[in-house]
Amino acid sequence: MDIVQPIALALGTSWASGINLYAAILTLGILAVTGNMVLPPDLQILANPLVIAAAGLMYAVEFVADKIPGVDTLWDSIHTFVRIPAGAILAAGAVGEMGVGVELAAALVGGTLAASTHATKAGTRAVVNTSPEPFSNWTLSIGEDVAVIAGMWAAVKHPWIFIALLVLFIALMIWLLPKIWRGVKRVFRWLFGGGKEEAAKPDPPATGATDRDDWRP
């Protein structure tokens, strides 16, 4: 058995889960039922018509929610408890045939990768939402969907290329996360502490005439 294929699939599913879990599941299910891939035994449930229908429905809901500033941040907050464990489970299922130890290691790496991509997405959205126009939000959302679908296809059809691109993405993510975190902190200070900070600032010194000069008999 080619070891690269299940590793690429494990990394791909966990990476994509942190961005758009439902698009990842829907893509894998469609690829399987159309004969474009053979799912590992532990992931063959993804080809079930009910699972595909549920993933399609939730993808449609997320597609709309992801385009509304503020709603997308709330959606991301809720999905912190969904995307990360799902990424770990999908990564473990992708390498289930390789032994329990490999499966556990994949779950640990997959959960971490899903958490990292989720944090990058959620933080970027929180910063972008401060823009008064919605078009940057829509562009970012559509770009994420395209990246997930194309990434899952590449992980299945061209695993070496996907792994190379993922390494570049992780390097970019490591560089971006501190900047995103600083941006998120500024957003929260602006939302919750801006008024207090402005009130706490001392009054500027008087630059005109003194009170004695202004008080004339």
Secondary structure, 3 states (H helix, E strand, C coil): CCCHHHHHHHHHHHHHHHHHHHHHHHHHHHHHHCCCCCCCHHHHHHHCHHHHHHHHHHHHHHHHHCCCCCHHHHHHHHCHHHHHHHHHHHHHHHCHHHCHHHHHHHHHHHHHHHHHHHHHHHHHHHHHCCCCCCHHHHHHHHHHHHHHHHHHHHHHHCHHHHHHHHHHHHHHHHHHHHHHHHHHHHHHHHHHHHHHHHHHCCCCCCCCCCHHHHCCC
